[in-house]
Amino acid sequence: IEECKKNLKLNRIQKEIITGSLLGDGHLERSDKGRTYRLKIQYGEEQKEYVYWLWNIFRKWVRQEPKAKRQVRSSGKTVETLWFNTYSHGAFRFYGHQFYSKTGKKIIPRIIKRLITPLGLAVWFMDDGSWKSNEHKTYIIHTDGYSREDLVKVKEALEQKFGLAIALHRQYDNWRLYVLTKSAEKFRNLIEKFNFLFRVI
């Protein structure tokens, strides 16, 4: 394994997917006192096709195929999930430093404008996005885990890089990204070429 890891290098597609995944449901696990990290992917059984798509993208970085696991959610409901981990590798260290605070809390990178791409945005939407309604005809990215300050950074990045009109909407004690209706078509055009990833588009 160590010999195999020496020859591994992240390609452009993998880097873009890592950014989108970490904005969403993906996680990095730290090891070797922060010298290396591994990417962990875990979704419900109903997203099996998506899990295997991600696994195929990173298959040189993974020892074995996705595994099934039963998980008890906070509601008490037991669900079937599929998961896989990459090898722990120094190539993920950059992302570990960008997406996690010193206390281990996930954050939006200061350089998110540089990192985000249409593919990364599509992966993020796959994780946390939804269609608002037939009445409003636009999209929401549910960003409950981030602070408003963090979301301002990504809002400005999406506006400046892609020309999207984005608002921050408060929902109880959390904030979410709301694509204004006038930008819904532009948002859709950015990510629809990746529509094999999800069913809502």
C-alpha positions as CSV (number, residue, x, y, z in Angstrom):
1,I,0.0,0.0,0.0
2,E,2.8,2.4,0.9
3,E,4.4,1.8,-2.5
4,C,1.1,2.4,-4.2
5,K,0.5,5.7,-2.3
6,K,3.9,7.1,-3.5
7,N,2.6,7.2,-7.1
8,L,-0.8,8.8,-6.3
9,K,-1.5,12.3,-7.4
10,L,-4.8,14.1,-7.5
11,N,-6.0,15.1,-10.9
12,R,-8.1,18.2,-11.8
13,I,-11.4,16.4,-11.7
14,Q,-10.7,14.8,-8.3
15,K,-9.7,18.2,-6.9
16,E,-12.9,19.8,-8.1
17,I,-15.0,17.0,-6.6
18,I,-13.1,17.2,-3.3
19,T,-14.0,20.8,-3.0
20,G,-17.7,20.2,-3.8
21,S,-17.8,17.2,-1.5
22,L,-16.3,19.0,1.4
23,L,-18.7,21.9,1.0
24,G,-21.4,19.3,1.3
25,D,-21.4,15.9,3.1
26,G,-17.9,14.7,2.5
27,H,-15.4,14.7,5.4
28,L,-11.6,14.6,5.9
29,E,-10.2,12.5,8.7
30,R,-6.9,13.7,10.1
31,S,-4.0,11.4,11.0
32,D,-0.2,11.4,11.6
33,K,-0.6,14.6,13.6
34,G,-2.0,16.4,10.6
35,R,0.5,15.3,8.1
36,T,-2.0,13.2,6.2
37,Y,-5.8,13.1,5.7
38,R,-8.2,10.6,4.2
39,L,-11.5,11.4,2.4
40,K,-14.6,9.7,3.8
41,I,-17.8,9.3,1.7
42,Q,-21.0,8.0,3.2
43,Y,-24.6,8.2,1.8
44,G,-27.9,6.4,2.1
45,E,-28.5,3.2,0.2
46,E,-30.8,5.0,-2.1
47,Q,-27.8,7.0,-3.4
48,K,-25.8,3.8,-4.3
49,E,-25.3,4.9,-7.9
50,Y,-23.8,8.2,-6.8
51,V,-21.5,6.5,-4.2
52,Y,-20.2,4.1,-6.9
53,W,-19.6,7.0,-9.2
54,L,-17.5,8.8,-6.6
55,W,-15.7,5.5,-5.8
56,N,-14.9,5.0,-9.4
57,I,-13.4,8.5,-9.6
58,F,-11.1,7.7,-6.6
59,R,-10.7,4.0,-7.0
60,K,-6.9,4.2,-7.3
61,W,-7.0,5.9,-3.9
62,V,-9.3,3.3,-2.2
63,R,-8.4,-0.2,-1.1
64,Q,-11.8,-1.8,-1.6
65,E,-15.4,-1.2,-2.9
66,P,-18.0,0.7,-0.8
67,K,-19.3,-1.2,2.2
68,A,-22.8,-1.3,3.6
69,K,-23.4,-0.1,7.2
70,R,-26.4,0.4,9.4
71,Q,-26.5,3.8,11.0
72,V,-28.8,5.1,13.8
73,R,-29.7,8.7,13.2
74,S,-30.4,11.3,15.9
75,S,-34.2,10.7,15.3
76,G,-33.7,7.1,16.3
77,K,-34.3,5.8,12.8
78,T,-32.0,3.1,11.5
79,V,-30.9,3.5,7.9
80,E,-28.7,1.6,5.5
81,T,-25.7,3.5,4.3
82,L,-22.8,2.9,1.8
83,W,-19.4,4.2,2.6
84,F,-15.7,4.2,1.6
85,N,-12.5,5.8,2.7
86,T,-9.5,6.8,0.6
87,Y,-6.0,6.0,1.8
88,S,-4.6,8.5,4.3
89,H,-2.3,10.7,2.1
90,G,-0.5,14.0,2.2
91,A,-2.3,15.1,-1.0
92,F,-5.4,15.9,1.1
93,R,-3.5,18.0,3.6
94,F,-4.1,21.2,1.6
95,Y,-7.9,20.6,1.8
96,G,-7.7,19.7,5.4
97,H,-6.1,23.1,6.2
98,Q,-8.6,25.0,4.0
99,F,-11.8,23.3,5.1
100,Y,-11.2,22.8,8.8
101,S,-10.5,25.2,11.6
102,K,-7.8,24.5,14.2
103,T,-10.5,23.0,16.4
104,G,-11.7,20.6,13.7
105,K,-14.8,22.5,12.7
106,K,-15.7,22.5,9.0
107,I,-15.4,26.0,7.5
108,I,-15.7,27.7,4.1
109,P,-12.1,28.4,2.8
110,R,-11.0,32.0,2.4
111,I,-9.9,31.1,-1.2
112,I,-13.3,29.4,-2.1
113,K,-13.6,31.6,-5.2
114,R,-10.4,30.0,-6.5
115,L,-11.5,26.5,-5.6
116,I,-15.1,26.3,-6.7
117,T,-15.9,25.2,-10.2
118,P,-19.2,24.1,-12.0
119,L,-18.4,20.5,-11.2
120,G,-17.7,21.3,-7.6
121,L,-20.9,23.3,-7.4
122,A,-22.9,20.4,-8.9
123,V,-21.4,17.9,-6.3
124,W,-22.3,20.3,-3.5
125,F,-25.8,20.7,-4.9
126,M,-26.1,16.9,-5.1
127,D,-25.4,16.8,-1.4
128,D,-27.3,19.7,0.0
129,G,-29.4,21.2,-2.8
130,S,-33.1,21.2,-3.6
131,W,-35.7,22.7,-5.9
132,K,-37.5,25.5,-4.0
133,S,-41.0,24.9,-5.5
134,N,-42.9,25.1,-8.7
135,E,-44.1,28.5,-7.6
136,H,-40.7,30.0,-6.9
137,K,-38.9,28.0,-9.6
138,T,-35.4,28.3,-8.1
139,Y,-32.8,26.4,-6.1
140,I,-31.7,26.3,-2.5
141,I,-28.4,24.9,-1.0
142,H,-29.0,23.9,2.6
143,T,-26.0,25.1,4.5
144,D,-27.0,24.5,8.2
145,G,-23.6,23.7,9.5
146,Y,-21.9,27.0,8.4
147,S,-21.9,30.4,10.0
148,R,-23.3,33.4,8.3
149,E,-19.8,34.9,8.0
150,D,-18.7,31.7,6.1
151,L,-21.7,31.8,3.8
152,V,-21.0,35.4,2.9
153,K,-17.6,34.3,1.5
154,V,-19.2,31.6,-0.7
155,K,-22.1,33.9,-1.7
156,E,-19.6,36.5,-3.0
157,A,-17.6,33.8,-4.7
158,L,-20.6,32.5,-6.6
159,E,-21.7,36.0,-7.5
160,Q,-18.3,37.2,-8.7
161,K,-17.1,34.0,-10.5
162,F,-20.4,32.8,-12.1
163,G,-22.5,36.0,-12.1
164,L,-25.2,34.4,-10.0
165,A,-27.6,36.4,-7.8
166,I,-27.6,34.7,-4.4
167,A,-29.3,35.6,-1.1
168,L,-28.8,34.3,2.4
169,H,-32.1,33.1,4.0
170,R,-32.4,32.5,7.7
171,Q,-34.2,29.3,8.7
172,Y,-34.6,29.1,12.5
173,D,-31.0,29.4,13.8
174,N,-29.4,28.5,10.5
175,W,-28.7,30.1,7.2
176,R,-29.0,28.8,3.7
177,L,-28.0,29.9,0.2
178,Y,-31.0,30.9,-2.0
179,V,-30.5,31.3,-5.8
180,L,-32.7,34.3,-6.8
181,T,-35.3,33.3,-9.4
182,K,-33.7,35.6,-12.0
183,S,-30.5,33.5,-11.7
184,A,-32.2,30.1,-11.6
185,E,-31.7,29.4,-15.3
186,K,-28.0,30.5,-15.2
187,F,-27.5,28.2,-12.1
188,R,-29.1,25.3,-13.9
189,N,-27.0,25.8,-17.0
190,L,-23.8,25.7,-14.9
191,I,-24.6,22.3,-13.5
192,E,-27.0,20.6,-15.8
193,K,-24.2,18.9,-17.8
194,F,-23.6,16.9,-14.6
195,N,-27.2,16.0,-14.3
196,F,-26.3,12.3,-14.2
197,L,-25.4,13.0,-10.6
198,F,-28.9,13.8,-9.4
199,R,-32.6,13.5,-10.0
200,V,-33.9,16.8,-9.0
201,I,-32.7,18.7,-12.1
